[in-house]
Amino acid sequence: MIAYTFISGATGGIGKAFSKECVKKGYNLFLTGRSQEKLERLKLELLKINNVEIDYFACDIASPDDRSKMLEYIDKKGYLFDRIINVAGVDIQKPFLEYTREKILFQTRVNVEATIDLTYALLNKRALGLEVLTISSMSGVSPMPNFALYSATKSLLTNLFTALHYELKKDKIKVTVVLPGGVYTREDIIEDIKGQGIWGKLSAKTPEFVARKSLKALSKNKVKYIPGFFNKLLNFLMKIAPKKLVLNFIEKRWRNNRKDAF
Ligand SMILES: NC(=O)c1ccc[n+]([C@@H]2O[C@H](COP(=O)([O-])OP(=O)(O)OC[C@H]3O[C@@H](n4cnc5c(N)ncnc54)[C@H](OP(=O)(O)O)[C@@H]3O)[C@@H](O)[C@H]2O)c1
């Protein structure tokens, strides 16, 4: 029985980079994202790199019903997984009072509920030597006023997968959580990084860099991986800096940011 690498958010900037890196390594893939067309196109693109097994399932992971349908499909096919790569996430940036209830539920469901639900389900469909990698964010290192919910969802993922790293050691399951700073993916994110000037430039990495280095960290079973020296330094400084100062700075810095996700 062959085993698959599951990748959520495969159709996005970071997910696509992981998909390509995995295909180069000869891994068989099970991809997901919302758009059937994007997934089909991605599959064809990946097959040009390497002739591995690739299947996909279009699924709005914010919907428990959609997730159940995908899991039923996986069941029916009898797929087992030797790698779970959780990439899908939405980065809504706005003051909490400006959210709608719908958007709060959407962001929480995609970033947290779906990641936990799918990881749990696929852990129970594991092949020998399972590895689990989850994309969190540097935004989860400190609470972030005006970016509070995204930051909190990422902080939850960092804590959860750090705990699972230790919990699942005895089961010989590798677990790594990745905390990227800026990553050059969507147009709006590239603009944000440019707008941050030298700090953005120092922090940002390409999706290819993040994917390649993260997979290396996973194979070494590192508990946490922060891409790039500057982000590692920032992580350290955030730990030792006075909390009030950091939180007041972030509140002012993010006060005028408005970004939605659909
Ligand atoms: N880019 C950065 O600067 C950065 C930094 C730190 C962390 N991250 C994290 O990295 C991950 C990927 O970011 P990215 O920059 O690659 O974003 P992206 O290009 O917008 O990709 C997001 C991916 O998530 C999928 N997705 C979103 N909502 C979904 C839903 N309801 N159901 C199923 N799939 C859904 C999208 O699929 P569709 O094709 O259906 O839209 C897409 O494949 C996110 O978790 C993000 O928080 C990004």
The ligand as an SDF file (V2000), in Angstrom:
LIG
                    3D

 48 52  0  0  0  0  0  0  0  0999 V2000
    2.4450   34.7220    3.3400 N   0  0  0  0  0  0  0  0  0  0  0  0
    2.8720   35.0900    4.5370 C   0  0  0  0  0  0  0  0  0  0  0  0
    3.4810   36.1570    4.7170 O   0  0  0  0  0  0  0  0  0  0  0  0
    2.6660   34.1820    5.7220 C   0  0  0  0  0  0  0  0  0  0  0  0
    3.4200   34.4010    6.8890 C   0  0  0  0  0  0  0  0  0  0  0  0
    3.2350   33.5750    7.9800 C   0  0  0  0  0  0  0  0  0  0  0  0
    2.3180   32.5360    7.9210 C   0  0  0  0  0  0  0  0  0  0  0  0
    1.5830   32.3510    6.7850 N   0  0  0  0  0  0  0  0  0  0  0  0
    0.6150   31.2550    6.7670 C   0  0  0  0  0  0  0  0  0  0  0  0
    0.8970   30.4150    5.6810 O   0  0  0  0  0  0  0  0  0  0  0  0
   -0.2920   29.7970    5.1870 C   0  0  0  0  0  0  0  0  0  0  0  0
   -0.4100   30.0010    3.6940 C   0  0  0  0  0  0  0  0  0  0  0  0
   -0.2720   31.3630    3.3830 O   0  0  0  0  0  0  0  0  0  0  0  0
   -0.1100   31.8870    1.8950 P   0  0  0  0  0  0  0  0  0  0  0  0
    0.5840   33.1900    1.9840 O   0  0  0  0  0  0  0  0  0  0  0  0
    0.4060   30.8020    1.0350 O   0  0  0  0  0  0  0  0  0  0  0  0
   -1.6570   32.2040    1.5760 O   0  0  0  0  0  0  0  0  0  0  0  0
   -2.5140   32.0030    0.2520 P   0  0  0  0  0  0  0  0  0  0  0  0
   -1.6500   32.1120   -0.9550 O   0  0  0  0  0  0  0  0  0  0  0  0
   -3.6640   32.9170    0.4180 O   0  0  0  0  0  0  0  0  0  0  0  0
   -2.9890   30.4880    0.3810 O   0  0  0  0  0  0  0  0  0  0  0  0
   -3.9530   30.1010    1.3110 C   0  0  0  0  0  0  0  0  0  0  0  0
   -4.3440   28.6710    1.0260 C   0  0  0  0  0  0  0  0  0  0  0  0
   -5.3290   28.2760    1.9800 O   0  0  0  0  0  0  0  0  0  0  0  0
   -6.4670   27.7930    1.2750 C   0  0  0  0  0  0  0  0  0  0  0  0
   -7.7130   28.1150    1.9780 N   0  0  0  0  0  0  0  0  0  0  0  0
   -8.1130   29.2940    2.4880 C   0  0  0  0  0  0  0  0  0  0  0  0
   -9.3450   29.1910    2.9900 N   0  0  0  0  0  0  0  0  0  0  0  0
   -9.7410   27.9160    2.7740 C   0  0  0  0  0  0  0  0  0  0  0  0
  -10.9160   27.2000    3.0450 C   0  0  0  0  0  0  0  0  0  0  0  0
  -11.9610   27.7610    3.6540 N   0  0  0  0  0  0  0  0  0  0  0  0
  -10.9770   25.9000    2.6800 N   0  0  0  0  0  0  0  0  0  0  0  0
   -9.9430   25.3110    2.0540 C   0  0  0  0  0  0  0  0  0  0  0  0
   -8.7850   25.9250    1.7590 N   0  0  0  0  0  0  0  0  0  0  0  0
   -8.6930   27.2240    2.1200 C   0  0  0  0  0  0  0  0  0  0  0  0
   -6.4450   28.5180   -0.0610 C   0  0  0  0  0  0  0  0  0  0  0  0
   -7.1790   27.7570   -1.0090 O   0  0  0  0  0  0  0  0  0  0  0  0
   -8.1170   28.4140   -2.1330 P   0  0  0  0  0  0  0  0  0  0  0  0
   -7.4490   28.0790   -3.4180 O   0  0  0  0  0  0  0  0  0  0  0  0
   -9.3790   27.7200   -1.9350 O   0  0  0  0  0  0  0  0  0  0  0  0
   -8.2300   29.8880   -1.8690 O   0  0  0  0  0  0  0  0  0  0  0  0
   -4.9520   28.5130   -0.3640 C   0  0  0  0  0  0  0  0  0  0  0  0
   -4.5760   27.2770   -0.9110 O   0  0  0  0  0  0  0  0  0  0  0  0
   -1.4280   30.4010    5.9990 C   0  0  0  0  0  0  0  0  0  0  0  0
   -1.7390   29.5310    7.0620 O   0  0  0  0  0  0  0  0  0  0  0  0
   -0.8350   31.6940    6.5510 C   0  0  0  0  0  0  0  0  0  0  0  0
   -1.4400   32.0860    7.7380 O   0  0  0  0  0  0  0  0  0  0  0  0
    1.7340   33.1470    5.6900 C   0  0  0  0  0  0  0  0  0  0  0  0
  1  2  1  0
  2  3  2  0
  2  4  1  0
  4  5  1  0
  4 48  2  0
  5  6  2  0
  6  7  1  0
  7  8  2  0
  8  9  1  0
  8 48  1  0
  9 10  1  0
  9 46  1  0
 10 11  1  0
 11 12  1  0
 11 44  1  0
 12 13  1  0
 13 14  1  0
 14 15  2  0
 14 16  1  0
 14 17  1  0
 17 18  1  0
 18 19  2  0
 18 20  1  0
 18 21  1  0
 21 22  1  0
 22 23  1  0
 23 24  1  0
 23 42  1  0
 24 25  1  0
 25 26  1  0
 25 36  1  0
 26 27  1  0
 26 35  1  0
 27 28  2  0
 28 29  1  0
 29 30  1  0
 29 35  2  0
 30 31  1  0
 30 32  2  0
 32 33  1  0
 33 34  2  0
 34 35  1  0
 36 37  1  0
 36 42  1  0
 37 38  1  0
 38 39  2  0
 38 40  1  0
 38 41  1  0
 42 43  1  0
 44 45  1  0
 44 46  1  0
 46 47  1  0
M  CHG  2   8   1  16  -1
M  END
$$$$
